[in-house]
């Protein structure tokens, strides 16, 4: 036997067919066939006689065949009753169709309940055994098994009761089955029955069978509560029991007064199956406008969204789980309510494949009322360079109407003014508009001698950047905050109207007073009040705060490709120029933002920039060596004395060159070893620097450069010298650049430092003054920095904050190095071999990378193919030769 588990019945679906009432003596052939079939079923199914329903039962009356049951075809709705209809009247339907064959009243399914209690589902209404509690006697059909065609043998009426209750009440609420004026009506929206629900022990344990169902006719049972109260329970014909798909539609918004346009509507369709296996079938959603007929799920810009078991489509194929599955098939719908009432429908198995026992529960609909609600939108912007802005917004564009209709009486007059007011509710949970309120005097109370008025409230407030969290928010994040201003209101106006009344006319013959009816006199007025509303609605205000707080990384600027090199950096050049980039100086910057007022001039405020800008510039140093007194010029005196063959020692203050003519002809500087050869020479070093600093004072770079370059000076000879019996080679160098002498007094060092000047790099903290190009190249918002687009697109331009200082410091130092200032005698070794020897002043390479921060930067010396100063002398013979001669 295929168990009937669950049915989903559309709450609004009521089958009303042609109501037929035929006297037993004039039953149609069709109705007579129904009667005979019923009698046959009573015998075959229930083991009773074959004439349980005769044409007439004397005490009850003639037999009538009605088609007032639940079903999609006439054949599924047959009910039998004897005698005349009776009971109350509901929309032309009597409460009872008559009596059954044992005298019990047969309820009319088309008659809505007049009595009964809400607040409880049917399956819990009388959840106990009534015959055990003495509410009724257990009958022949109660809790029994029968051999039912199309069902398994030894079946109870459980499934028939389940199908009957599901079809009659499944998915309905009490308001659907009770008369509006019925008593005990506490909750109209409480569900009567959820498809598939049953008492814990099953229906058959609690339902007293009054009239059993047959293959084609409905039966009737009762559930009892203590005290004798009972509820009628419809029992379906066996022909309606079989594999089935059913659907219920849940939409809470369909139960209320309606839905405002632009609000979201949500609905869910739940499909249940009594098939033993999963079945494939089709489904279809429809959202239709009741006024325009628009099929909203087919619109090009449809707001309908489908989800759940059917996926994202409004229709398609799907597999429904079999009965007993852990879950049902749930189809979800969401759409935006249009400006008209709509009907939403869901249908399962519109193709009728698979075949079902009934199709009445395959389609369900819900009507959703529309509440007109004017919705307007407005967008405002706090621009990039604005800190605050005063705002005024005309609610609904101004002119919100409120009115009352004229009274319906023929003679009336107003009694007083129209009164009331428009209520404005500002919902600003986001904090979109600071201090939002209705502007004073723009929404006064209504007190006017009129039938209609308008109000034009103005919403005012201030947009504040800080309240949008713009403490350096990411660029172009542009936070948007929304607020809703809703409005509604009531108006009313009292009136007086003429009423018919009796007035004294005259005295009757018997002396009594005579009154006549007065219809047109001006006295004795009644009174009333006409009520109306302001058109409700809301303005949805969106405020965007534009955000641009500067870029962290500035673009490349060709003018800032600073040189990091040394000009003329060869081993022969005495003048070189060193180029390098200055130290980095972080500069605090600011932008100017404004406060915007409705009636006053704008005010500007300096706001510190998010990023410090790094100032660097081109540093420069010129290094130049000079020869004040060369060796050749100093030794010229001695050389001339030798050429004169002078024998006066005073004529040879530095070197007693050889006086031999032959040697003089062969060599420029002939010399015999053993005599003195005093080192000599005077040289200058001039260093001039231009260095950018954040304070005007002597720079460490200048001093370090002077020290390093000075120490590159070397002086020496490859001749062998003697001192107190010890031989040595002459090598003079400066170990301490700050000393005034070196090499045991053979070098004299004189410094002449000059702080030339400083040049301040000018800037202005605002647009009114002058800002040097060097700053514009590092500030955002200028052509010079390739960021003019920041100014053009985002109104962003930076200025240097006051209190900062950058200058170019110019310094110059001249150092004079004098070799052997006291002309001390330095004797050479008498045993030197004849040959060519040198007296040389040269410059070593200098590593200046630590000063310039340019890795590997070296200032080349003068020490290869050319020296700073040099003479080549020829040793030929020795002083011993002269002594021996």
Helices and strands as residue ranges (DSSP letters): G 24-26, H 29-44, E 56-57, E 61-67, G 74-76, E 78-82, E 86-90, E 93-99, E 105-107, G 122-124, H 158-169, H 174-177, G 203-205, E 208-211, E 219-224, E 230-235, G 238-240, E 245-250, G 252-254, E 259-260, E 264-273, E 279-289, G 296-298, E 305-308, E 315-320, E 329-336, E 342-348, E 363-368, E 370-371, E 374-382, E 386-394, G 395-397, E 400-403, E 412-414, E 418-427, E 434-438, E 446-448, E 452-455, E 458-464, G 465-468, E 480-498, E 501-507, E 513-518, E 525-545, G 558-560, E 565-567, E 575-581, E 585-587, E 589-596, E 603-608, E 613-615, E 618-629, H 631-643, G 649-651, H 661-666, E 670-673, E 681-693, H 700-710, E 713-723, E 726-733, E 741-742, E 747-760, H 773-776, G 783-785, H 788-794, E 799-800, E 807-819, E 835-843, E 846-847, H 849-852, E 858-859, E 869-878, H 879-884
